[in-house]
Amino acid sequence: MGDLLTQLERHGLLSQLPSFHTPADRAILLAGEPPDGAYLLESGQAVVRTLDSRGGSTILHRYLPGELFGELELICGQNVATTVYAATDCRGYRIPAADFLPLLARENWLCMYLLHKLAALQLEEVPRVDARRSFTVRQKVAQLLLDSADAGGTVVLDKQETADILRITLRSVHRALRQLQDEGLVRASAHRVQLLDEQALRRLLPPV
């Protein structure tokens, strides 16, 4: 579909948008608040993160230059679902809330861009055919854990690398690990996963 910054510039819309600048470690969108617009990064990185009981943080998703966020809440008419922080100094453009839906009504190509983005995210949750077996995201993560565990059942896991290997989002990796942990199959920390029931993990996988 092409880079959204380039597409907006090509259609003569980028110069009409107000710019934004958020210093590192400041919130761009606050959970529970009405969104004031959809944000398009031109430089920097923004993240969705959670805080654990020890005061540490886990990154659930990372937004890079050219990516848009906050649009789903505007489309659905809901408050911000998750706080988005500036991981580094962030600059870009904001599509004001009052202008967003009218813009979609005028610009069919933008509707298709967002539809393509949502469809790609949805497809991550659909079982994929792999060597005559269909794997859900949870099963893909389980298989990788089983393949990567040492003799003691420990996996030193970089979650972003896991997402890259499996070709899924960082958010999907965290969701799958949380499901496996809730089922008592693993114990996950920031950079390590301990397998608690290897046999049960294997039973999750589809038959060969």
SVG drawing of the C-alpha trace seen along z (x, -y; Angstrom):
<svg xmlns="http://www.w3.org/2000/svg" viewBox="-18 -23 38 60">
<polyline fill="none" stroke="black" stroke-width="0.4" points="0.0,0.0 3.0,-2.3 4.1,-4.6 1.3,-6.7 3.4,-9.8 4.2,-9.5 0.6,-8.8 -0.7,-11.8 1.9,-14.1 1.1,-12.7 -2.6,-13.6 -1.7,-17.1 -3.0,-16.4 0.2,-16.3 0.8,-20.1 -2.8,-20.6 -2.2,-18.6 -1.0,-20.2 2.4,-18.9 3.1,-17.5 6.2,-17.1 6.3,-14.9 9.6,-14.6 10.8,-11.1 9.0,-9.4 5.9,-11.6 2.5,-10.3 1.1,-11.0 -2.3,-9.4 -3.6,-8.6 -5.7,-5.5 -9.3,-6.3 -9.2,-9.8 -11.1,-10.9 -8.6,-10.8 -7.8,-14.2 -6.7,-12.8 -4.8,-10.1 -1.1,-10.4 1.3,-9.8 5.0,-9.5 7.6,-11.2 10.5,-10.6 11.2,-8.8 9.5,-5.7 6.4,-5.4 5.5,-2.4 2.6,-0.8 3.9,0.6 2.8,2.1 4.3,1.7 4.9,4.8 4.8,5.0 8.5,4.4 8.3,1.1 9.7,2.5 8.0,2.1 7.3,4.4 6.8,3.1 3.7,4.5 4.0,2.7 6.4,0.3 5.3,-2.3 7.9,-3.4 8.1,-6.4 5.4,-6.2 2.9,-4.4 -0.4,-5.7 -2.0,-5.2 -5.2,-6.4 -7.3,-5.9 -9.2,-2.8 -10.7,-4.8 -11.8,-7.6 -13.5,-5.1 -15.2,-3.3 -16.0,-6.5 -14.3,-5.2 -11.8,-6.5 -8.1,-5.6 -7.6,-1.9 -3.9,-1.9 -1.5,-4.7 1.0,-5.4 4.4,-6.9 7.2,-8.5 10.1,-6.1 12.3,-8.7 11.8,-12.3 8.7,-12.0 7.6,-14.3 5.0,-14.0 1.5,-15.0 -1.9,-14.8 -5.2,-14.3 -7.6,-16.1 -10.5,-14.0 -13.1,-16.3 -11.5,-16.0 -10.8,-12.3 -14.1,-10.7 -14.9,-13.5 -11.4,-12.8 -12.2,-9.1 -15.5,-10.0 -13.6,-12.1 -10.5,-10.0 -11.4,-6.4 -7.8,-5.5 -7.3,-6.2 -10.2,-3.9 -8.5,-1.1 -5.2,-1.8 -6.8,-1.4 -8.7,1.7 -5.5,3.3 -3.8,2.6 -6.7,4.1 -6.9,7.1 -3.2,7.8 -3.5,7.7 -6.6,10.0 -4.8,12.5 -2.2,13.0 -4.8,14.7 -5.9,17.1 -4.3,20.6 -1.6,20.8 -0.7,23.9 2.8,25.0 4.2,28.4 0.7,29.9 -0.2,28.5 -2.2,25.5 -0.8,23.3 -2.5,20.6 -0.4,17.8 -0.4,19.5 0.7,22.8 3.5,21.0 4.8,19.5 4.5,22.9 6.5,24.6 9.2,22.0 9.5,22.3 9.8,26.1 12.4,25.8 14.4,23.2 14.3,24.5 17.5,25.8 17.7,29.0 16.2,27.3 13.2,26.0 14.4,22.4 14.2,20.2 16.1,16.9 13.6,15.0 13.8,11.6 10.2,10.9 10.8,8.6 13.1,11.3 10.4,13.8 7.9,11.6 10.2,11.2 10.9,14.9 7.3,15.8 6.2,12.8 3.7,11.6 3.4,8.5 5.0,7.9 1.5,7.5 0.6,11.0 3.7,12.5 2.7,11.0 -0.9,12.2 0.2,15.7 2.6,15.8 -0.1,14.5 -2.5,17.2 0.1,19.9 1.0,18.5 -2.7,18.3 -3.0,22.0 -0.1,22.8 2.1,24.0 4.9,21.4 6.2,18.7 7.2,15.6 9.4,12.7 10.9,9.8 13.6,11.8 13.1,15.4 10.4,18.1 10.3,21.2 8.4,24.2 6.3,25.7 4.5,28.5 6.4,29.5 4.0,32.4 0.9,30.1 2.7,27.7 3.3,30.5 -0.4,31.5 -1.3,28.0 0.4,28.6 -1.6,30.0 -0.8,33.6 1.8,34.2"/>
</svg>
